[in-house]
Amino acid sequence: MTQDAGRALTAADRRILRALQRDGRLSNAELAREVGLSATACWNHTRRLFETGVIRGVRALVAPEAVQRATMALVGVVLDRSTAESFAAFEQAARDIDQVLQCVLVAGDVDYFMTIRVKDLPAYNRLHGEKLIAMPGVRQVRTFFVLSEVKTDGVLPI
């Protein structure tokens, strides 16, 4: 993100962000119509939002069942040390595991929470035994299997 990202968003920027969060597939012409700008002005705003890192990317939301990843687990990890080096090593290992969709450092009873997607319970058991407990500095892994995904497509209020 560049320095410009700290700059206040204009009303047009906010309209563009709301529209793109609802539907990232809008063409520039459709987006311009929806937010009340000319196509050129809309393109300039949108390009700047990308260039400054306000918009980090656009991607498809894939149905997990369609790609053999129907089982979701939230995994809390406690590290054996709280040092910059142990955090960095763990974080790199988390980035290298394809099944880890999200990894966040938290305050509380665990150091990290990860969102993991796998095919089924045996697949999670293999991942746990082969990769998760072997991650650098891991002292404890606490797994919570998701029974129902109540809200997974949240958008930022703008």
Helices and strands as residue ranges (DSSP letters): G 3-6, H 11-22, H 28-35, H 39-51, G 64-67, E 71-79, H 84-95, E 100-105, E 112-118, H 121-127, I 128-132, E 138-145
